[in-house]
Amino acid sequence: EKNDRLMIAILSQVTERHNGENGLHVQRIQTLTSLLLERLVQKTDRYILPAAQRSLIVTAAALHDIGKIAIDDSILKKKSPLTEAEAAIMRTHPVLGAQMLEELDLYSEEPLLKTAAQICRWHHERYDGSGYPDGLVGDSIPIAAQVVGLADAYDILTGKHGRVAPIPHTAAIQYILQGKAGVFNPLLVECLSDIQYRIVDELEAA
């Protein structure tokens, strides 16, 4: 298990550097995902998420943007706003990432691979069906993808991601709570609100 985590960490770091990220995005996503899952199971028994499953989701979250390695660098690393056509190409990365993982036939039944493929494909879906690539609604979006999607939204708002100027933690929380980052599972939004005073310290300690 330790070696699996190490290899995924290496792969995600390489992917992130290629994507023009600052090297911390994956680490922050995993920390946020862990915090949200911990609070979710404290809050409700609606989802079956034993400790082993939560750990699996956190590990798999590192691969959420792997599909971006198939996006042309002229789009991926562009500093100015994307054109509509470029944005459409960028929005293909969830499907590309899921396809990459699903093509690993030898490991197709491995829970980690299945979870990572779900996260890749559906972490940009939104609870009201307004997301992409499939327009899934509510809990037709796997809970792993829902949690990582919320963690990703927070980090996009607060992290340094090239085209988007970061905003402060408190402003980002309010932005999400007001639905300005898209509609998320209300339970997860409550979880985010519950842990908001832990996030900055946990991210700095990670």
Helices and strands as residue ranges (DSSP letters): H 2-18, H 25-43, H 51-60, G 61-63, G 66-70, H 73-76, H 84-90, H 93-102, G 105-107, H 111-122, G 138-140, H 143-158, H 169-177, H 186-205
